[in-house]
Amino acid sequence: MGFTYKQSGVDIAAGEETVDRIKPLVRSTHNEKVLSNIGLFGGFYDAKFDEFEHPILVASTDGVGTKLKVAFLTGIHNTVGRCLVNHCVNDILCCGAKPLFFLDYFATGKLEPTIAEQVISGFVTSCLENNCALIGGETAEMPSLYASGEYDVSGTIVGVVDKRKIVNGAKIQKGDVLIGLTSSGLHTNGYSLARAVLFDKFKHNDFIDELDTTIGESLLAVHKSYLNEVIPLVESESLTGISHITGGGIEGNTNRIVPDGMKLKIDWDSWNIPHIFKLIQQSGNISNDEMRKAFNLGIGMILVASQSNADMVFNAVSKHNPIFMGEIA
């Protein structure tokens, strides 16, 4: 008998088992707009939007970076998928869009159906929480490209916004208020720096009293979605800008929506920085400036609102322990 595909490192049976495991999970995210089942060459989504005067599609693609390395260390695989979906949801939310559907990519050296199922169950959990259909994806087994026990994930999201309700910062004016929504931790950025300094001094299962959990579990805290609390503010046209705090930090991301001739005026003392960031800074003797570039420092999203709307917006997002953290100058 000649050389087989399995001998080269690709197990078709494992791929088929993975598909069988995830089919009911994926199907649970489908609604009346989804016109296809998993397994076809493409996903069908009904693009008839009667509720929109002029629907504009908004798309984004992302990954979760080296947060995956923490998942590999801890053996916890059901949260990174949630982080990926929520990250993508937040990105298009910054444009005023609510999600329609999501597509995932899962690649590994050796496909372990139980691990793939855990990762994809995370996609499903957050898709359900964000009323977003998981209509397709790709599972790739590529021996020699990935280290044993490791994988990578990425995702693409498509959402919709009425053209007149697009949020892009164009309506921002001087004096507008910055309202910060607290993060759950690092979210999906800064992990290369965090791992370099923390795992030089701690093990992933070391319990830290100030964190009330282990280092690993703290680093795996699920990236928050702000959709359900923020989208009503978009619908009521109560915001002039939205910034998702990812790589580049508070200033780097929020400056992307600030019009020319204006600038951010941030009160860096207006909130208490969570202990995980203090631990990272202490462990690596990292400067304040470097911390502000690499991490969200406890602020996952910033809403920009006029002074007349600020109190109303603040109260509407109370779930996220909002902070008045500055203004547009």
N, C-alpha and C positions, 0 to 999 in steps of 0.2 A: 504494500500500500504506500502511495506517495505521500509527500509532505502535506499537511493539512493547515487550514486557516487557524484552527485552534492551537496547533503547535507553534505558529508564529506569534501567538499571544492574543488573538481575537476570538472570543467565545460567543458565537452566534446564539447559542442556547441561553447564555446568561442575558443577552440582550432581549431575547423573547420573553424570558422570565420577568425582566424588569418592566417591560411594556405591560405584561399581564398584571403585575402588582400595582402599577400606577393608573391603569385605565379607570377604575371606579373613582379614584381620587380626583383625577383630572375632570372626569364627567360631572363631578359634584359642583364644579365652578361654572358650568354652562347654563345659559339662560335662553330665552326665546330668540335672541339675536344670533346665537351660534347655530350654524346650519351643517356642521360636520362633526364627525367623531374622530378620536385619536387614531392614527394609523394611515390616514390619507397623505397625499403629497403636499397638501396645503390646508390651512384652516380657513373656513368660510365664516364671514361675519356680515350680517345684514347692515348696510350703511344707510338705511332710511332713518333720518332723524327729524321726525315731525315736530318735536318740541323745540327745535332750534330754528331761528330765523335765517341764519347763515352759518352753518356748522363748519368749523375749521379743525382739521385733524392735527394733533400734536404728538410727536414721537420722540423717544429717547432710548438710548442703550447704555448699559453700565454693567459693572461687576462689583464684587465685594473685596477685591484686593487680597492682601495677606492676612486678613481676618481668618481666611481659610486655614492658615497655619495653626491657629489656636484651636480650630475645630479638629484638625488632625491630632493635635497633642492631647486633647481632652476626650476624644471619641464622641463628642456631641455634634451631631450632624443635622438636627432638625430645626436649627435656628437660622443658619446662614441663608437658606432659601427665603425665609421671611424677611431678612434684612435686604436682600436683593430686590424683592418686589416693592417693599416700602420705600427704598431709596428711589426706585424708578417712579413710583407714584408721586413722591414729593417733588421730583424734578419737573414733571409736567404740571403739577399743581402750581408751581411758580409762574406758569403761563396762564393760569386760570382754568386748566383743563381737568376734567375728571376722567378716570381710566375706563377704557372699553375692554381691551384684551391684552394679554401678555404672552410672550413666547420665550422659552428658556433654552439654554445650551449647557449641557453637562458633559464634560470630557474627563477621561481618566485613563490610567495606564492599564489597569486590570479591573474590569467591571464587577463590582460586588453588588448584586441586586438589593440586598438589605440596606446598604449605605445609600445607594441611588434612591431607593424608596423614601428614606428618611429626609434626604435633601429635597426631593420633589414634594414631599408632604408639607415642607415649609413653604414652598411656592403656593401650594393649594390653600394653606391656612390663611396666608395674607391676601391671596386673590379673593377669597370669600369675605374677609374682613373689609376689603376695599371695593367690593361689588365689581370685580374684574374677572373676566373669563380667561382661563388658561386654555388657549385653543391649539397649541402645538409646541413642538420643541425638537431638540436633537440630543441623542445620547451617543457619544463617540468613545470607542475604546481604542486607544493608541499606545500600544506597548513601546517602551523605550523613550517616549516623549515625556512621561510623567513618572516621578518617583513612586515606589511602592506605597500604597495606601493613600495616595494623594489624588486630588481632582481639581478641576477649575469649573466655575460657573459664570455665566453672563446671561443677561436678559434684555429683551426689547419690549417696550410698552407703547401702546397707541391709545390716545385719549381724544376727547373732543371738547371744544369750547365755542360758544357763540361769538362771532367776530367782534361784536360791539362790547363784549365782556372780557376780551383778552387783557391779561395783566402783563405788562412788559416794562414798567417803570416810567413810561412816557408821561404819566400824569403826576409824577412826584413833584412836589414843590418844596421850597425852603420852609422850614418850620414843621414839616411832617414828622410824626413821632415814630420811633423804632420800638416795636414790641417783640421781645424775645420769647420764644417758646422753648421750654427746657428739653434737653436731650435725655436719653436713657444711658448715655455714656459716650464712647468714641464713635458710635454709629458705624460707619464703614470707612473711616479715613484715619491715617496716622499710625497704622499698625506696624509698619516696618520700624519706625522710630520707637514705638511703645515696646515692641517685642525685644528690640536690641538692648534697651536699658532695663526692662523689668526681668527678663529671663536670664540676665547676667547675675541677678541677685536673688531671684525667687524661682520656685518651681510652680508649674501651672496649678497644682492642687494645694498650694499654701493658702491657709485661711487667714484673711486680714480682718482684724476686728473692726477697723474703721469702715471697711467695705461691707461688712456683715456677710461676706461670701468669699469664695476663693478667687485668686487672681484670674484663673481661666474663665470662670463663670462671669466675673465682672466684665472681662473683655468680650465675652460672647453676648452681652445684653443686646436684645433685639432692637435694631434701628426702628425708631418710632415712625408711624405714619400720622400725618396731621390732617389728612383729607377730610374726615367727617366733621371736624370742627371748623375748618377753614373754607370749605367749598360753599357753605351758606353765605359767607362774607363776600365771596366772589360773585355769587348770584345777586346779592343786594348791592353790588358795586361799592362796597365799603372800604376797599383797599386801593392804594395807589402803587403798591409794589410788594413782592414776596421774594425772599431769598432763602434758598436751601443751603445750610452751612455744611459743606463737604470739604474736599481738598482745597487748601488755600485759606481756610479759616473764615472768621466773621467778616473781616474787612475785604479779603480777596474775593469772596463770593458776593457780598452785598454791593460792592463797587461796580459789579457787572450791570446793575440796574439803575445806578445813580446817573441822572442826566449831566451833561457837560455843564460846568460852571457851578456845580454843587458838590458837597462833600459830606462824609459821615462825621458825626460828632458823637462818639461813644463814651459812655461812662463805664469804665472797666471795673469800677467798684460797686456797681448797682446790683450784682448778684454774687452768690457764694459759689465758687468753683468747686465742683464735686471732687471727692477725695481721690478718685482714680487718677485724675489729672495732676493733683498735687504729688501723688506717689510717683508718677512718671517723671515729673520735673525734678523731684528730689533725687530719684535714682540715677538720673543722667546728668544732673547739674545743668539743666537746660535753661537758657535765658527766656525771659518773658516774651521777647520778640519772636523767638523760634517757636515757642508754645502757641502763640497766637496765629502763626502761619500754618502749623501742622494740624491743630486740633480745633474742635468746635467749643471746647472749654465749658460745656454744659448747655450751650444754646444750639438747638437743632434747626430752628427756622426763625426768620425774622419777618414780621409783618410791618409794612409801612402804611400808615393811615394819617389822614388829616387830623389836626388838633380837635376838630369838632366831632370826629368819629372815634377818637382814641379810646375813650372810656367804654363805649359800647363794644368795640372790638376786643378790648382787654377782658371784659366780662364774658364775652362769647367763647373765649378760649381758656376759661378758668381751669379746665381739665389738665392743661399743660403748664400750670404754675407760671403764668406769664410775668414778664418783667419789663417795666419801662426802662429802656437801656440807652436812650439817646435820641437824637433827632437829625434831620437833614439840615445842614447849614449852607 
